[in-house]
Amino acid sequence: MGISDEDGDGTRSVRAGLPDPVAYEPTLPGPVFAAHFHLPGEPKGPYTYGRDENPTWTHLERAISELEAPPSENGGVTAHTVVFASGMAAISAVLLSQAKAGDTVVLPDDGYQALPLVREQLEAYGVSVRTAPTAGDAQLAELDGARLLWIESPSNPGLDVCDIRRLVDAAHQGGTLVAVDNTLATPLGQRPLDLGADFSVASGTKGLTGHGDLLLGYVTCRDAELAARVRRWRKVVGAIPGPMEAWLAHRSLATLQLRADRQGASALVLATALRGHPYVSGLRYPGLPEDPSYPVAARQMRRFGCVVSFTLPDKAFAERFLEELRLVDDATSFGGVRSTAERRGRWGGDAVPEGFIRLSVGAEDVNDLTVDVLRALEAAGGPLDTAAV
């Protein structure tokens, strides 16, 4: 018996994608390393060549499908997942498999910093690209005649949230497909397919696997034909994950609910502690009731994620802050069990102030983490006049 939508998130995370028990075999079979398989006669599969399919991928793809769109009452598959070598491989697969010369694609102008590179490639292929901010559902104004709408909610790194259902309904009325980058939320925080999206896309490098030790991406669709087009794109470009990475990702899913709950709760505590801090401006966390994104996020998200963003007075202040942190690594990416932070402006490409910090809350003791962050702020800016605070 497989999992169902009636099971709790912890049960679903632990049991997702596991094969039926076989006597004296492991619960989760080990990674299958194979470039080719025995293939007598006609190639009827399911496994023929290592670029096309692998049993380790199959287990992981089933697991992600069950988290993004739980099986039907009779255990039937309700979604189809295709795993990739990275999140960018998954993003590119959707955009480049669905759009052709003469089509129009709508992107967020405040999304992941690699999206401008994707835009350049789309335009080189003759695809028109329009952009609009995530906040305020501004992409609605750009939908006319579009082939595909790309949503990133919450946005990275600004943490704005849009009304996915509203955007999906408007897009579908005009025949526009909708893809949602669900990286920051993970399937336990938000289910884009339940909100009507055609594609749920994510970097498994981050919160999904949570240990900062592998690269992975995936695309999940309810429509088998759309999934087949994405799968064909993977075959054409060869952007396949290694079997070890796929197995590690599946193993890591077992702790997804534990990590998501711990990190989300700690992120809210930290954000609350930073609220009103004299050195901090532009504090954002979708789970804060006063955050501009909270009303929409509270309607469509079940967890608010582990990322908190804020702005410090200037570049030098931000660099001093990062140097002073003891429990937070100065590193890019997010979603891992070890807290990380970075001055996002060092990369270029994001429309953020020089002192903008993206902090990913890990699984450390929240009291230790909060003390460390507040101490680092004081060390970076000098002692505070506590009587004035």
C-alpha positions in Angstrom: 0.0 0.0 0.0 1.4 3.4 -0.9 0.9 6.7 0.7 -2.3 8.9 0.4 -3.2 12.5 0.8 -4.8 11.5 4.1 -1.4 10.7 5.6 0.5 13.4 7.4 3.4 15.2 5.9 5.9 13.3 8.0 4.5 9.9 6.9 4.4 11.1 3.3 8.0 12.3 3.4 9.3 9.1 4.9 7.3 6.7 2.7 7.3 8.6 -0.6 8.4 6.6 -3.6 9.4 3.4 -1.8 8.9 0.2 -3.8 6.8 -2.7 -2.5 8.6 -4.7 0.1 10.7 -7.6 -1.1 12.0 -10.2 1.4 15.6 -9.6 2.4 16.0 -6.6 0.2 16.6 -3.0 1.5 13.6 -0.6 2.0 15.2 1.8 -0.5 17.3 0.0 -3.1 20.8 1.3 -3.6 21.8 3.4 -6.6 21.9 1.6 -10.0 25.1 2.4 -11.9 24.5 1.4 -15.5 25.2 3.0 -18.9 23.3 0.1 -20.6 21.1 -2.8 -19.7 20.7 -6.3 -21.1 18.5 -5.8 -24.1 17.5 -8.9 -26.0 15.2 -8.4 -29.0 13.2 -5.3 -29.5 13.8 -2.4 -27.0 10.6 -2.5 -25.1 12.1 -1.4 -21.8 11.5 -0.2 -19.2 15.3 0.2 -19.0 17.3 0.3 -22.2 20.0 3.0 -22.0 21.3 5.0 -19.1 20.6 8.4 -20.7 16.9 7.6 -21.0 15.9 5.8 -17.8 17.4 4.4 -14.6 15.7 2.5 -11.7 17.1 5.0 -9.2 15.5 7.9 -11.0 12.2 6.0 -11.1 12.0 5.7 -7.4 12.9 9.4 -6.9 10.5 10.6 -9.6 7.7 8.6 -8.0 8.5 10.0 -4.6 8.5 13.6 -5.8 5.2 13.0 -7.7 3.6 11.7 -4.5 4.7 14.8 -2.6 3.7 17.3 -5.4 0.4 15.5 -6.2 -0.5 12.6 -3.9 -1.9 9.4 -5.6 -5.6 9.0 -6.2 -7.8 7.0 -3.8 -7.0 3.7 -5.6 -3.3 4.5 -5.6 -3.2 5.7 -9.2 -0.6 8.1 -10.4 -1.9 11.7 -10.6 1.4 13.4 -11.6 4.5 12.7 -13.6 8.0 13.9 -12.6 11.2 14.2 -14.6 14.5 14.6 -12.6 17.4 16.6 -14.0 21.1 17.2 -13.2 20.3 20.7 -11.7 17.6 23.2 -11.0 18.7 25.2 -14.0 18.5 22.1 -16.2 14.9 21.7 -15.1 14.0 25.4 -15.7 15.6 25.3 -19.1 13.8 22.1 -20.0 10.4 23.7 -19.4 11.1 27.0 -21.1 13.0 25.6 -24.1 10.7 22.5 -24.7 7.5 24.6 -24.6 8.4 27.8 -26.5 9.5 28.2 -30.1 10.4 31.1 -32.4 7.5 33.6 -32.5 6.1 32.6 -29.1 6.0 34.9 -26.1 7.1 34.0 -22.6 6.3 36.0 -19.4 9.0 35.9 -16.7 9.3 37.7 -13.3 11.8 40.5 -13.3 12.7 39.9 -9.7 13.4 36.1 -9.8 16.4 33.9 -9.6 19.5 35.7 -10.9 20.1 33.2 -13.8 16.7 34.0 -15.4 18.2 37.0 -17.3 20.6 34.4 -18.9 17.6 32.3 -19.8 15.9 35.4 -21.3 18.9 36.0 -23.5 18.8 32.5 -24.8 15.1 32.6 -25.5 15.4 35.8 -27.4 18.3 34.3 -29.4 15.9 31.6 -30.4 13.3 34.1 -31.5 11.1 33.9 -28.5 9.7 37.2 -27.2 10.1 37.8 -23.5 8.0 40.1 -21.3 8.7 40.7 -17.6 6.9 42.1 -14.6 7.4 42.0 -10.8 6.1 39.2 -8.6 4.3 41.5 -6.1 0.8 42.7 -6.8 0.3 40.0 -9.4 1.8 42.4 -11.9 2.4 39.6 -14.5 -1.3 39.7 -15.2 -0.8 42.7 -17.4 1.7 40.8 -19.6 -0.3 37.7 -20.4 -2.0 38.6 -23.7 -1.0 36.1 -26.4 1.7 34.5 -24.2 2.6 30.8 -24.7 4.0 30.4 -21.2 3.9 32.2 -17.9 6.7 31.6 -15.4 6.0 32.3 -11.8 8.5 32.4 -8.9 6.7 32.6 -5.6 8.1 33.3 -3.1 10.6 35.2 -5.2 14.3 34.8 -4.7 15.8 36.7 -3.1 13.1 39.4 -2.4 10.5 37.0 -1.0 7.5 38.6 -2.7 4.5 36.3 -3.1 1.8 36.4 -5.9 -1.6 34.9 -6.0 -0.8 31.8 -8.0 -4.5 30.7 -8.5 -5.5 34.1 -9.8 -2.6 34.2 -12.2 -3.2 30.6 -13.4 -6.9 31.2 -14.0 -6.2 34.4 -16.0 -3.5 32.6 -18.0 -5.5 29.6 -18.8 -8.4 31.7 -20.1 -6.1 32.9 -22.8 -4.5 29.5 -23.5 -1.3 30.2 -21.7 0.6 27.5 -19.9 1.8 28.2 -16.3 5.0 27.0 -14.6 5.8 27.7 -11.0 9.3 27.7 -9.5 8.5 26.0 -6.2 12.1 25.8 -4.9 11.8 28.0 -1.9 8.5 26.5 -0.6 9.1 22.8 -1.4 6.1 20.5 -1.9 5.4 20.6 1.8 5.1 24.3 1.8 3.1 24.8 -1.4 1.6 22.6 -4.2 1.5 24.6 -7.4 -0.4 21.8 -9.3 -3.2 22.0 -6.7 -3.3 25.7 -7.5 -3.8 24.9 -11.2 -0.3 25.2 -12.5 0.8 23.0 -15.4 4.3 22.6 -14.2 5.9 22.6 -10.7 9.6 23.1 -11.1 12.3 23.2 -8.4 15.9 23.0 -7.7 16.3 19.9 -5.5 19.7 21.2 -4.5 18.1 23.3 -1.8 15.4 22.7 0.7 14.1 19.5 -0.9 17.3 17.6 -0.1 18.6 20.0 2.5 22.2 19.0 3.0 24.1 21.1 0.5 25.9 18.2 -0.9 24.3 17.5 -4.3 22.8 19.2 -7.4 19.4 18.2 -8.7 16.3 19.6 -10.4 12.9 18.3 -11.3 9.7 19.1 -13.2 6.3 17.7 -12.2 3.2 17.8 -14.4 -0.3 16.4 -14.1 -0.6 16.2 -17.9 1.3 13.2 -19.2 1.9 14.7 -22.7 3.5 17.8 -21.2 5.7 15.6 -19.1 6.7 13.6 -22.1 7.8 16.7 -23.9 10.0 17.6 -20.9 11.4 14.1 -20.8 12.2 14.2 -24.5 14.1 17.4 -23.9 16.1 15.7 -21.2 17.0 12.9 -23.6 18.0 15.4 -26.3 20.3 17.5 -24.1 21.4 14.8 -21.8 20.9 16.8 -18.6 20.5 13.7 -16.5 21.3 13.3 -12.8 23.8 10.7 -11.6 22.4 7.7 -9.9 24.2 8.5 -6.6 22.8 12.0 -6.6 19.3 10.6 -7.2 19.6 8.1 -4.4 21.0 10.6 -2.0 18.1 12.9 -2.8 15.5 10.2 -2.2 17.2 9.3 1.1 17.1 12.9 2.1 13.3 13.2 1.5 12.7 11.1 4.6 13.6 14.1 6.8 11.9 16.8 4.7 9.0 17.4 7.1 11.3 17.5 10.1 13.6 19.9 8.4 10.9 22.1 7.0 9.1 22.4 10.3 12.3 23.1 12.3 13.7 25.6 9.8 10.5 27.4 9.2 9.8 27.8 12.9 13.3 29.1 13.5 13.1 31.5 10.6 10.0 33.1 12.1 11.7 33.4 15.5 14.8 35.0 13.9 12.6 37.4 11.7 10.7 38.4 14.8 13.9 39.1 16.6 15.2 41.3 13.8 11.9 43.3 13.5 12.6 46.9 14.4 16.3 46.3 14.9 18.1 49.7 14.3 20.6 48.3 11.9 18.0 46.3 9.9 15.7 47.7 7.2 13.6 46.0 4.5 13.0 42.9 6.6 11.1 40.2 4.7 9.7 36.9 5.7 6.3 35.7 4.3 5.4 34.2 7.7 5.5 37.5 9.6 1.9 38.8 9.9 3.1 42.3 9.1 5.0 41.2 5.9 3.4 42.5 2.7 3.3 39.0 1.3 1.6 37.4 4.4 -2.1 37.7 3.4 -1.6 35.9 0.1 1.1 33.5 1.5 -1.2 32.5 4.3 -3.9 31.5 1.8 -1.8 29.4 -0.5 1.2 28.2 1.5 1.3 25.6 4.3 4.8 26.5 5.4 6.6 29.7 4.8 10.1 28.5 4.2 13.5 29.0 5.8 14.8 32.2 4.1 14.8 35.6 5.7 16.0 38.7 3.9 17.0 42.2 5.1 19.2 45.1 4.3 22.1 46.5 6.3 23.3 50.1 6.0 25.9 49.5 3.3 28.3 47.0 1.7 31.0 47.3 4.3 28.6 46.9 7.2 27.2 43.7 5.5 30.7 42.3 5.0 31.6 42.9 8.7 28.3 41.3 9.7 29.1 38.1 7.7 32.6 37.9 9.0 31.4 38.1 12.6 28.9 35.2 12.3 29.9 32.1 14.1 27.0 29.7 13.3 26.1 30.9 9.8 28.3 30.1 6.8 29.0 32.8 4.2 27.8 30.8 1.3 25.3 31.0 -1.5 22.2 28.7 -2.0 19.7 28.1 0.7 17.6 25.4 2.4 20.3 23.4 4.1 20.5 22.2 7.6 23.5 24.4 8.2 22.5 28.1 8.2 24.0 30.2 5.4 24.0 33.9 4.6 25.4 36.1 1.8 25.5 39.6 0.6 23.5 39.0 -2.5 24.8 42.0 -4.4 28.2 40.4 -4.8 26.9 38.4 -7.7 25.3 41.2 -9.7 22.0 40.5 -11.5 19.7 41.0 -8.6 18.1 44.5 -8.1 19.0 44.7 -4.4 20.9 47.2 -2.3 24.6 46.6 -1.6 23.8 45.7 2.0 21.1 43.2 1.1 21.4 39.9 3.1 19.7 36.6 2.2 19.9 34.4 5.3 18.9 30.7 5.1 18.0 29.4 8.5 19.2 25.9 9.2 18.5 23.4 11.9 20.8 24.8 14.7 19.2 25.6 18.0 17.2 28.7 17.4 18.3 30.5 20.5 22.0 30.0 19.6 21.4 31.1 16.1 19.4 34.3 17.1 22.1 35.2 19.7 24.8 34.8 17.0 23.0 37.0 14.5 22.2 39.7 17.0 25.8 39.6 18.3 27.2 39.9 14.8 25.0 42.9 14.0 26.3 44.7 17.1 29.9 43.8 16.3 29.5 45.1 12.8 27.8 48.4 13.8 29.1 49.0 17.3 27.3 48.8 20.7 23.7 49.8 20.7 22.2 52.4 23.0 19.8 49.9 24.6 17.9 52.7 26.4 17.0 54.0 23.0 16.0 50.7 21.4 
